[in-house]
């Protein structure tokens, strides 16, 4: 009898729990440290440090877990170790040589194993967008771990956020569209507008132009970026409406994905408006993308991926999907107070508490389903 071929483990089995726990701890820690209620590590002395870990710590771990797929366990643990060492180094010894090396090894390792699978794998240029986006995120992650001039850091963070927005926009067409179409077909309806290639292509081109204009130092370039982001936000909204989300009322897993995509549209609109007018604070508007879109979509993808892989049913644990509403509350608690001129402290605490509770509960789900395979509860 021939030996049975060993099945490679999926990277998300390790990276998703690490990302969920890190998200649950990082945000309340940074908020409480900001008000002197907890000791402040060197990496969180400024809001830019918090943004760094949100994008290159939490978000990049989710990207790695989702896109790496099945890999040899030594490789997964090596990359996870580099990620953890880079997080520890950034928090307590930012700029140290070993922090930079760990961040570069993690980012480079992810890019080395992800980019070749997508580069040239499809004939249409839209379907190859993952490769340059992941490569660019990896490069920015390595650069951001260096001791940079303070005036360069916000621009670099905006570039990373726009790259993640591009990835979310693209992956929405690959995750949400077929899932909604499959559900509608089971209900006797046909969804004609799925990927919507022309709309997707236009949005990706506009986001690419926004990435370029964001690098330019002129005031006019900021206005151009604002107009481009407004246009993409509107296109994302049109795409969402053409998916007919009202037909998914009985599928909470799909509703959470659609809620995250709604936040992507809103977040891009807010970002664009903040660049075009001083009436909308930029720091507040960015949370539509970071907490609303990035938080909700990563939450939904991590929960849905684990439930489908382990239990073959995205709604096998129905309690987890309403938890995503906490992330919308967290986003609103960061966006509305500056607009309404409210005292920020209680709203910051509320936002951090909602975010942290959501990802703690996600970590509980990931733990509960860690050893279950292919059977329903």
C-alpha positions, -999 to +999 in steps of 0.1 A: +000+000+000+014+034-010+019+060+017-008+086+019+003+120+007+007+145+035-018+174+033-001+208+037-016+230+064-032+263+054-014+295+065-047+310+078-048+284+106-019+302+122-021+338+109-058+344+114-058+338+152-026+358+155-041+387+136-074+386+156-056+386+189-032+413+179-061+435+167-080+429+200-050+440+220-034+468+199-063+493+195-073+496+232-037+496+243-028+525+219-060+545+229-054+540+266-017+548+262-026+580+243-044+593+274-017+581+298-038+553+313-013+526+303+024+526+298+032+538+262+057+517+242+080+537+220+062+525+188+029+539+200+040+573+211+023+589+181-009+580+162+013+571+132+027+542+152-009+530+158-016+533+120+017+515+112+006+484+132-030+486+119-017+484+083+015+464+085+009+444+116-028+434+116-038+438+079-007+423+064-011+392+087-046+387+073-034+392+038-006+366+044-030+341+060-055+344+031-032+345+001-004+321+012-028+291+010-014+257+019+023+258+027+049+236+045+045+241+083+082+252+088+076+280+063+044+291+079+060+291+114+091+309+101+070+337+086+048+339+116+079+341+138+093+370+117+059+387+119+058+384+157+094+396+161+087+426+139+056+435+160+076+432+192+104+452+177+082+480+164+064+484+197+094+485+220+125+491+198+114+508+166+142+514+142+164+487+157+183+467+131+167+434+140+132+450+139+140+461+103+154+426+094+124+408+108+099+431+090+118+427+058+120+389+061+083+386+068+072+410+040+097+395+015+087+359+025+051+366+019+058+384-014+081+356-026+054+329-020+024+349-032+034+371-061+046+343-085+012+325-082-006+356-094+020+371-118+010+361-153-015+335-141-044+352-159-047+368-194-067+399-182-047+426-165-073+431-139-068+395-126-031+401-122-035+431-099-029+410-068+008+405-076+019+442-079-003+451-049+012+425-026+047+433-038+041+470-032+027+463+003+057+442+011+081+469+000+062+496+019+062+474+050+100+470+049+105+507+042+081+517+070+102+497+096+131+520+089+137+552+110+121+577+085+117+615+086+084+622+103+070+642+074+073+612+051+054+588+073+018+600+067+022+598+029+036+563+032+006+552+054-018+567+029-001+547+001-004+515+021-041+522+029-048+529-008-031+496-018-053+478+007-084+495-006-074+483-041-070+448-028-104+449-010-121+463-041-107+436-063-112+407-038-148+418-034-155+408-070-138+374-063-155+366-030-187+386-027-200+384-063-199+346-067-212+340-032-242+364-038-248+349-072-248+314-058-273+323-031-296+341-056-295+311-079-307+289-050-336+313-046-345+312-082-329+345-092-301+353-117-275+378-109-262+392-142-239+419-127-212+398-110-176+409-114-186+439-136-153+440-155-156+475-170-165+491-137-138+471-119-112+481-145-121+518-143-119+517-105-086+500-104-071+525-129-085+554-108-070+539-076-037+535-094-037+572-104-046+581-068-015+561-056+007+581-080-008+615-072-005+608-035+033+607-039+035+642-054+042+670-030+020+697-046-013+709-032-030+703-065-020+667-064-040+663-032-070+678-049-066+653-078-063+624-053-095+636-036-114+637-069-101+602-079-111+587-046-146+602-047-150+586-082-139+552-069-161+555-039-191+561-062-181+532-084-179+509-054-214+520-043-228+513-078-211+479-078-226+471-045-261+481-055-259+460-087-252+429-064-287+434-051-279+431-014-316+432-004-319+396-017-294+384+010-315+391+040-315+355+052-277+350+047-259+368+076-225+358+063-232+376+030-247+406+048-214+411+068-194+410+035-218+435+019-216+457+050-178+458+047-181+466+010-205+494+019-179+508+043-153+506+015-175+529-006-182+552+023-145+552+034-133+561-001-159+589-003-148+603+031-111+601+022-117+619-010-139+646+007-112+651+034-086+658+007-109+683-011-121+703+019-109+712+053-144+709+067-139+671+071-109+661+094-086+637+076-078+618+107-115+610+113-124+603+077-096+576+074-114+554+100-141+547+074-115+527+055-094+514+084-121+504+110-152+503+088-140+486+055-107+469+065-120+458+099-153+445+087-141+428+056-111+411+073-134+400+101-159+385+076-133+368+055-115+352+085-148+340+100-162+327+067-130+311+056-127+291+089-163+281+090-164+269+054-131+250+057-138+234+090-176+230+091-186+233+054-211+260+063-205+297+065-234+300+089-226+270+111-219+294+140-246+321+135-237+341+166-205+354+150-220+374+122-239+400+142-207+407+161-195+426+130-219+454+138-196+463+166-170+473+140-195+497+124-201+512+158-164+515+163-160+533+130-189+557+137-175+565+171-143+577+155-159+595+125-188+614+141-174+631+172-150+655+153-178+664+130-202+671+159-175+687+180-180+662+209-155+654+236-133+627+220-122+607+251-154+586+257-159+580+220-124+568+216-129+544+245-162+532+230-145+527+196-116+507+211-140+486+232-162+477+203-132+469+180-115+448+207-146+429+217-154+420+181-119+405+174-118+388+208-150+370+199-136+362+165-106+347+183-130+326+203-146+313+171-112+305+156-103+286+188-135+267+189-132+255+154-095+248+154-097+210+153-130+203+135-130+190+100-158+188+075-188+182+097-216+204+110-223+209+147 
